[in-house]
Every structure is written in C-alpha cells, then in structure tokens.
Amino acid sequence: MANTKSAKKRIKVTFKKALRNRAMKSRTKTAMKKVVAACGAGDVATARQALTGAVKTIDKAASRGVYHKNNAARKKSKLARMVNRISA
C-alpha cells in the first residue's frame, strides 16, 4: 500500500484514467461492430453512416491517447475498405 500522500493520489488518478480509457475503448469497439454488422448485412447506407460515427470515435480516442495514431489509422482504414467492398 502507498505510504505518501502523493502516491495515494497517483493511485486514485490512475484508476480514474483507466476507467475512462476502458469506457472509450468499449465505445470505439461498439462503433466498429456496428460497421461490421452493417457490412455483413449488405446495407450500404447504414454502413456508411456507421463508418462516419466509428471514425469520429476512433479519432477522439486517438486524440486522447487511448490509441496510438497509427493504430487508429489502421482501424479506420480497415473499416473503410470493408464499406468500399460492399458498395462497389
């Protein structure tokens, strides 16, 4: 257990940040699953709309440091390719 006041505070802050990061990752994964589901169903309009939302949440997560920028770019690219395949 932490002995100093600053160490106790760091534990609290780290816990709060971890919760925030976990929530952001969960939100991002859900948005990505919506795109995958729409692509699986072959619904182009819904897939495009879901892609817009997913890109927004991925960008937000990357800007807040939840994902590395290259990881975020890779996720967005993968989803965009998926949507482009069903729309072509």
ZIHUJO-V247439 format. One record per residue. N is the residue number from 1. RES is the residue in one letter. PHI is phi in whole degrees, 0 to 359 (999 if undefined). PSI is psi in radians with two decimals (999 if undefined). OMEGA is omega as a letter, one per 30 degrees, with the letter a starting at -180 (NA if undefined). Layout:
BEGIN
((N,RES,PHI,PSI,OMEGA) (N,RES,PHI,PSI,OMEGA))
END
This chain:
BEGIN
((1,M,999,2.59,a) (2,A,292,2.48,a) (3,N,260,-0.64,a) (4,T,268,2.79,a) (5,K,297,-0.71,a) (6,S,292,-0.63,l) (7,A,293,-0.67,l) (8,K,296,-0.71,l) (9,K,295,-0.73,a) (10,R,299,-0.66,l) (11,I,298,-0.78,l) (12,K,297,-0.82,a) (13,V,296,-0.76,l) (14,T,299,-0.72,l) (15,F,297,-0.79,l) (16,K,297,-0.74,l) (17,K,295,-0.68,l) (18,A,296,-0.72,l) (19,L,298,-0.76,a) (20,R,297,-0.76,l) (21,N,295,-0.72,a) (22,R,297,-0.72,l) (23,A,296,-0.73,a) (24,M,295,-0.71,l) (25,K,295,-0.71,l) (26,S,297,-0.77,l) (27,R,299,-0.73,a) (28,T,294,-0.79,a) (29,K,297,-0.68,l) (30,T,297,-0.76,l) (31,A,298,-0.69,l) (32,M,293,-0.68,l) (33,K,296,-0.58,l) (34,K,296,-0.70,l) (35,V,295,-0.80,a) (36,V,298,-0.72,a) (37,A,295,-0.74,l) (38,A,294,-0.67,l) (39,C,293,-0.68,l) (40,G,296,-0.61,l) (41,A,279,-0.25,l) (42,G,81,0.29,a) (43,D,270,1.75,a) (44,V,293,-0.79,a) (45,A,297,-0.81,l) (46,T,294,-0.66,l) (47,A,296,-0.75,l) (48,R,296,-0.74,l) (49,Q,295,-0.75,l) (50,A,294,-0.62,l) (51,L,298,-0.74,l) (52,T,300,-0.79,l) (53,G,294,-0.69,a) (54,A,294,-0.74,l) (55,V,298,-0.71,l) (56,K,297,-0.80,a) (57,T,291,-0.63,l) (58,I,294,-0.76,l) (59,D,298,-0.71,a) (60,K,296,-0.75,l) (61,A,296,-0.69,a) (62,A,292,-0.68,a) (63,S,291,-0.45,l) (64,R,266,0.07,l) (65,G,85,0.19,l) (66,V,286,-0.70,l) (67,Y,240,2.59,l) (68,H,291,2.63,a) (69,K,298,-0.61,l) (70,N,289,-0.62,l) (71,N,296,-0.76,l) (72,A,297,-0.75,l) (73,A,297,-0.70,l) (74,R,295,-0.73,l) (75,K,296,-0.77,a) (76,K,295,-0.73,a) (77,S,297,-0.74,a) (78,K,299,-0.77,a) (79,L,292,-0.73,a) (80,A,297,-0.72,l) (81,R,298,-0.69,a) (82,M,298,-0.78,a) (83,V,292,-0.69,l) (84,N,295,-0.59,l) (85,R,296,-0.71,a) (86,I,280,-0.40,a) (87,S,275,-0.31,a) (88,A,276,999,NA))
END
